Amino acid sequence: MKSYRPPARRGWLWLVIALALLFTLAMVFITGRDSAVAYYLDLTGARLRAFFDPPGALPTPASTPHSTVAPSITPSPTLTAPAVSTALPTATSQPTPTALPERVELPAPPFDGQDWNNCGPATLALQLRMFGWEGDQFTISDEIKTNRGDRNVNVDELIYYVATQAGWLRAEFRVGGEIDLMKRFLAAGLPIIIEEGFTLPQGEEGLTGPSDDRWTGHYLLLTGYDDTAGAFITQDTFRGADQYAPYAEVDRNWQAFNRVYLLVYRPDQADLVRSLLGPDADPVANRERALAAAQAEAEQDPDDAFAWFNVGSNQ
């Protein structure tokens, strides 16, 4: 009886697979910023993990009855100011708000779409260009996001970049933003970055396949508004330049991130920023006001998870 020998072509098949993997890895290291190669490698890895170890069902909330009134929480009397305060000097008086024009559109910066996982640096690059900064999203991400797989950039990381790499400008962030306040900043010539919840379009199922809800976080640069259209004019590094975003939609998506907003301005604009912020120039007072607003939303709808999340964040 003759012994069985596997076809020789099997050895060639494994060799081809190994060479393909080596070639792919080489492409990642050589191109560095080839978002397509890196994205699909991560996508494939995540889907393999989801196939062999699928995520379980989300836990079901306990059916214990809960109060429909958000708890009233008093700030701790032991709260002390940080060693380095981010508060702007207190104004001696607040000017009476003037009527806003129906439409404002600031000159849009040269536009670049975001690289993979790079909406934070890409959006900040657009904002900084409006103040004469020269650079791109990679100038920023190389400093604050050295790992391409890092899927999140916090707003304070963006402020860190401005403080350490664009020190001729100032940056502040506040929470509990409002549509009317954003319009006042824009009318004063100041572009604003907000962070929002964002649902990817159909067909962009994310990293785990069709079961993914496509929800993610996203930064958005506001460069104008149009009351006739009821919308902000935005520079959206995912959707494109000069996109219209309805006020109600912006506020709904913005709530997911405590309605945080990032200001960049020149030192000579500090008085203007202080007057527009009013009491929110003090970060502690800003948190207290945002906490009260989140508590009111939780009281109105006790099942609003983002409202409760914001209550905890502001604490």
Solvent accessible surface area in square Angstrom, and as a share of the most:
residue,aa,sasa,rsa
1,M,242,1.08
2,K,191,0.81
3,S,96,0.62
4,Y,165,0.63
5,R,201,0.73
6,P,81,0.51
7,P,46,0.29
8,A,85,0.66
9,R,177,0.65
10,R,133,0.48
11,G,48,0.47
12,W,168,0.59
13,L,102,0.51
14,W,175,0.62
15,L,82,0.41
16,V,89,0.51
17,I,72,0.36
18,A,47,0.36
19,L,100,0.50
20,A,54,0.42
21,L,108,0.54
22,L,113,0.56
23,F,133,0.55
24,T,39,0.23
25,L,92,0.46
26,A,43,0.33
27,M,59,0.26
28,V,40,0.23
29,F,169,0.70
30,I,136,0.69
31,T,53,0.31
32,G,35,0.33
33,R,114,0.41
34,D,45,0.23
35,S,37,0.24
36,A,56,0.43
37,V,35,0.20
38,A,12,0.09
39,Y,58,0.22
40,Y,129,0.49
41,L,68,0.34
42,D,37,0.19
43,L,16,0.08
44,T,75,0.44
45,G,23,0.22
46,A,8,0.07
47,R,94,0.34
48,L,97,0.48
49,R,149,0.54
50,A,19,0.15
51,F,152,0.63
52,F,153,0.64
53,D,111,0.57
54,P,88,0.56
55,P,104,0.65
56,G,69,0.66
57,A,104,0.81
58,L,162,0.81
59,P,121,0.76
60,T,122,0.71
61,P,117,0.74
62,A,89,0.69
63,S,115,0.74
64,T,100,0.58
65,P,125,0.78
66,H,119,0.53
67,S,74,0.47
68,T,88,0.51
69,V,88,0.51
70,A,10,0.08
71,P,70,0.44
72,S,111,0.72
73,I,62,0.32
74,T,116,0.68
75,P,58,0.36
76,S,63,0.41
77,P,136,0.86
78,T,110,0.64
79,L,109,0.54
80,T,111,0.65
81,A,82,0.64
82,P,85,0.54
83,A,113,0.88
84,V,125,0.72
85,S,68,0.44
86,T,80,0.46
87,A,42,0.33
88,L,13,0.07
89,P,86,0.54
90,T,126,0.74
91,A,22,0.17
92,T,146,0.85
93,S,84,0.55
94,Q,93,0.41
95,P,86,0.54
96,T,117,0.68
97,P,96,0.61
98,T,102,0.59
99,A,100,0.77
100,L,44,0.22
101,P,66,0.42
102,E,123,0.55
103,R,115,0.42
104,V,22,0.12
105,E,86,0.39
106,L,24,0.12
107,P,114,0.72
108,A,51,0.40
109,P,11,0.07
110,P,98,0.61
111,F,68,0.28
112,D,56,0.29
113,G,43,0.41
114,Q,53,0.23
115,D,17,0.09
116,W,39,0.14
117,N,36,0.18
118,N,4,0.02
119,C,19,0.12
120,G,3,0.03
121,P,1,0.00
122,A,3,0.02
123,T,0,0.00
124,L,0,0.00
125,A,2,0.01
126,L,1,0.01
127,Q,0,0.00
128,L,0,0.00
129,R,43,0.16
130,M,49,0.22
131,F,29,0.12
132,G,57,0.55
133,W,24,0.09
134,E,160,0.72
135,G,27,0.26
136,D,52,0.27
137,Q,11,0.05
138,F,45,0.19
139,T,63,0.37
140,I,0,0.00
141,S,8,0.05
142,D,79,0.41
143,E,77,0.35
144,I,24,0.12
145,K,13,0.06
146,T,117,0.68
147,N,97,0.50
148,R,63,0.23
149,G,31,0.30
150,D,48,0.25
151,R,130,0.48
152,N,80,0.41
153,V,9,0.05
154,N,75,0.38
155,V,18,0.11
156,D,79,0.41
157,E,53,0.24
158,L,0,0.00
159,I,33,0.17
160,Y,116,0.44
161,Y,8,0.03
162,V,0,0.00
163,A,69,0.54
164,T,67,0.39
165,Q,89,0.39
166,A,0,0.00
167,G,57,0.55
168,W,129,0.45
169,L,6,0.03
170,R,110,0.40
171,A,18,0.14
172,E,20,0.09
173,F,59,0.25
174,R,7,0.02
175,V,5,0.03
176,G,9,0.09
177,G,2,0.01
178,E,91,0.41
179,I,34,0.18
180,D,72,0.37
181,L,25,0.12
182,M,0,0.00
183,K,24,0.10
184,R,55,0.20
185,F,0,0.00
186,L,0,0.00
187,A,40,0.31
188,A,35,0.27
189,G,35,0.34
190,L,0,0.00
191,P,2,0.02
192,I,0,0.00
193,I,1,0.01
194,I,0,0.00
195,E,17,0.08
196,E,5,0.02
197,G,2,0.02
198,F,7,0.03
199,T,72,0.42
200,L,33,0.17
201,P,69,0.43
202,Q,147,0.65
203,G,56,0.53
204,E,74,0.33
205,E,50,0.22
206,G,16,0.15
207,L,35,0.17
208,T,59,0.34
209,G,4,0.04
210,P,124,0.78
211,S,100,0.64
212,D,36,0.19
213,D,102,0.53
214,R,48,0.18
215,W,110,0.39
216,T,51,0.29
217,G,31,0.29
218,H,5,0.02
219,Y,7,0.03
220,L,3,0.02
221,L,0,0.00
222,L,0,0.00
223,T,1,0.00
224,G,0,0.00
225,Y,0,0.00
226,D,17,0.09
227,D,54,0.28
228,T,123,0.71
229,A,60,0.46
230,G,25,0.24
231,A,3,0.02
232,F,0,0.00
233,I,1,0.01
234,T,1,0.01
235,Q,1,0.00
236,D,1,0.01
237,T,5,0.03
238,F,80,0.33
239,R,119,0.44
240,G,15,0.15
241,A,41,0.32
242,D,71,0.37
243,Q,62,0.28
244,Y,104,0.40
245,A,12,0.10
246,P,61,0.38
247,Y,39,0.15
248,A,73,0.57
249,E,59,0.26
250,V,2,0.01
251,D,45,0.23
252,R,153,0.56
253,N,39,0.20
254,W,0,0.00
255,Q,19,0.08
256,A,8,0.06
257,F,54,0.23
258,N,14,0.07
259,R,33,0.12
260,V,10,0.06
261,Y,1,0.01
262,L,1,0.00
263,L,0,0.00
264,V,0,0.00
265,Y,1,0.00
266,R,103,0.37
267,P,63,0.40
268,D,109,0.57
269,Q,22,0.10
270,A,13,0.10
271,D,87,0.45
272,L,63,0.32
273,V,0,0.00
274,R,41,0.15
275,S,34,0.22
276,L,39,0.20
277,L,8,0.04
278,G,11,0.10
279,P,105,0.66
280,D,8,0.04
281,A,5,0.04
282,D,61,0.31
283,P,34,0.21
284,V,57,0.33
285,A,33,0.26
286,N,3,0.01
287,R,78,0.28
288,E,76,0.34
289,R,80,0.29
290,A,4,0.03
291,L,15,0.07
292,A,56,0.43
293,A,45,0.35
294,A,4,0.03
295,Q,28,0.12
296,A,58,0.45
297,E,43,0.19
298,A,0,0.00
299,E,88,0.40
300,Q,158,0.70
301,D,66,0.34
302,P,30,0.19
303,D,117,0.61
304,D,32,0.17
305,A,76,0.59
306,F,80,0.33
307,A,0,0.00
308,W,85,0.30
309,F,129,0.54
310,N,2,0.01
311,V,9,0.05
312,G,48,0.46
313,S,50,0.32
314,N,12,0.06
315,Q,106,0.47
